[in-house]
């Protein structure tokens, strides 16, 4: 009796896992990542042959770390996925510093802007973000939210990597002091 019960439980578990996998594959990419903002290391192609290829690309190229470029900025691609259609031609992109905590009272608004779309019924919003100093700094944790009409539609977290503003300022002070010493000699 124990063998048949464990067989039945195993079959039920396998059926449940298969149903979950079929739902994930059968649903659109929007359903797989609903409510999330993905930070991407590579710009996605404009076309994928299958939804599975799109999901695979997003999983392979999503990251939680963004590295500064030579101009000491952070430039990256994002894709936001909504649970239901946007219902508007514009959404707000808001960035919060959450290094000191993710709670409503601990996070600090850093910057934001409006992002337009040509399709008010879209469930995906893709754009390129460029984060500049002094608003953003290295080695900080950030929350990016996509909002519409006061509602949060999607969110994601990332960390900036690179040279901190304090280190840049220290280097500039050192160079200024060295130049002043050379001129005084």
C-alpha positions as a printed Julia matrix, in Angstrom:
185×3 Matrix{Float64}:
  0.0    0.0     0.0
  2.86   2.41    0.75
  4.41   1.74   -2.68
  1.19   2.58   -4.53
  0.64   5.7    -2.42
  4.2    6.95   -3.05
  3.78   6.17   -6.77
  0.57   8.18   -6.83
  2.22  11.07   -4.98
  5.14  10.96   -7.42
  2.81  11.02  -10.41
  0.85  13.92   -8.92
  4.06  15.86   -8.34
  5.27  15.14  -11.88
  1.9   16.22  -13.32
  2.02  19.42  -11.28
  5.52  20.23  -12.47
  4.53  19.52  -16.08
  1.46  21.76  -15.74
  3.69  24.55  -14.35
  6.18  24.12  -17.2
  3.43  24.09  -19.83
  1.86  27.21  -18.32
  5.21  28.99  -18.32
  5.98  28.02  -21.91
  2.42  28.5   -23.2
  2.09  31.94  -21.6
  3.69  34.91  -23.29
  6.99  36.39  -22.24
  4.94  39.06  -20.48
  3.45  36.38  -18.24
  6.83  34.83  -17.43
  8.32  38.14  -16.22
  5.11  39.98  -15.19
  5.76  42.81  -12.74
  9.53  42.79  -13.25
 12.05  45.2   -14.74
 15.04  43.34  -16.15
 18.43  45.01  -16.48
 20.11  43.65  -19.61
 23.77  43.42  -20.55
 22.92  43.3   -24.25
 20.25  44.92  -26.38
 17.71  42.31  -27.5
 17.2   41.64  -31.2
 13.97  42.98  -32.69
 12.7   39.47  -33.5
 12.77  36.02  -31.9
 11.6   32.85  -33.66
  9.93  31.51  -30.51
  8.83  32.73  -27.11
 11.27  30.25  -25.62
 14.15  31.91  -27.47
 13.05  35.3   -26.13
 12.83  33.97  -22.55
 16.23  32.3   -22.94
 17.82  35.51  -24.19
 16.38  37.51  -21.29
 17.53  35.0   -18.69
 21.01  34.78  -20.21
 21.53  38.54  -20.5
 19.81  39.87  -17.37
 22.02  41.13  -14.56
 21.9   42.77  -11.15
 25.21  44.63  -11.63
 25.8   47.6   -13.92
 29.36  48.74  -14.64
 30.36  52.32  -15.43
 31.7   53.23  -18.87
 34.72  55.43  -19.73
 32.63  58.58  -19.2
 31.9   57.43  -15.61
 28.22  56.83  -16.49
 26.07  53.73  -16.31
 24.33  52.91  -19.6
 22.17  49.82  -19.95
 19.05  48.38  -21.56
 15.93  47.6   -19.54
 12.75  45.71  -20.27
  9.68  46.06  -18.07
  6.89  43.51  -18.17
  3.37  44.34  -17.0
  0.68  42.01  -15.66
 -1.94  43.78  -17.8
 -1.85  46.32  -20.65
 -0.4   49.74  -19.82
 -3.57  51.61  -20.87
 -1.66  54.81  -21.63
  0.92  56.2   -24.03
  3.26  57.18  -21.21
  4.76  55.63  -18.1
  7.01  57.09  -15.42
 10.42  55.56  -14.77
 11.61  56.24  -11.21
 14.94  55.39   -9.61
 15.39  55.07   -5.83
 18.58  54.56   -3.82
 17.87  51.57   -1.56
 21.37  51.07   -0.17
 20.15  51.86    3.34
 17.06  49.65    3.02
 14.2   48.8     0.68
 11.42  50.04    2.95
  9.23  52.98    1.89
 10.8   55.21    4.57
 14.4   54.07    3.88
 14.62  54.51    0.13
 15.57  57.85   -1.41
 14.22  59.15   -4.74
 17.15  59.84   -7.09
 15.78  60.58  -10.55
 12.88  59.9   -12.88
 11.56  60.6   -16.34
  8.62  59.92  -18.61
  8.86  57.1   -21.15
  6.5   57.09  -24.15
  5.17  54.14  -26.1
  3.35  53.94  -29.42
  0.96  51.22  -28.21
 -1.19  52.01  -25.19
 -2.04  48.3   -24.83
  1.56  47.14  -24.58
  2.65  44.84  -21.78
  6.38  45.36  -22.46
  8.31  48.61  -22.21
 11.93  48.59  -23.38
 14.31  51.5   -23.12
 17.92  52.5   -22.7
 18.86  54.08  -19.38
 21.76  56.49  -18.86
 22.59  57.23  -15.23
 24.89  60.17  -14.59
 26.69  61.73  -11.68
 26.13  63.4    -9.24
 22.67  61.82   -8.84
 24.01  58.27   -9.11
 27.19  56.85   -7.59
 29.14  53.59   -7.67
 28.64  50.8    -5.15
 25.03  51.77   -4.46
 21.87  49.67   -4.65
 18.98  51.01   -6.71
 15.34  50.23   -7.31
 13.83  51.08  -10.7
 10.04  51.29  -10.87
  7.73  51.73  -13.82
  4.65  53.64  -12.72
  1.44  54.73  -14.38
 -1.26  56.86  -12.81
  0.3   56.38   -9.37
  0.43  52.57   -9.62
  3.65  50.53   -9.67
  3.49  48.24  -12.71
  6.96  46.69  -12.55
 10.14  46.93  -10.51
 13.7   45.68  -10.47
 16.86  46.04   -8.4
 20.47  46.57   -9.44
 23.84  47.67   -8.07
 26.2   50.14   -9.73
 29.89  49.25   -9.96
 32.86  51.46  -10.72
 34.78  54.32   -9.18
 32.97  56.09   -6.37
 32.48  59.86   -6.48
 34.53  60.16   -3.27
 37.5   58.45   -4.99
 37.17  60.7    -8.04
 37.05  63.8    -5.83
 40.1   62.62   -3.89
 42.04  62.07   -7.13
 41.1   65.57   -8.36
 42.23  67.15   -5.06
 45.53  65.25   -5.23
 46.14  66.39   -8.82
 45.31  70.01   -7.9
 47.71  69.89   -4.95
 50.49  68.41   -7.1
 49.98  71.1    -9.73
 50.07  73.84   -7.09
 53.31  72.39   -5.65
 54.93  72.26   -9.12
 53.97  75.86   -9.84
 55.38  77.08   -6.51
 58.82  75.6    -7.22
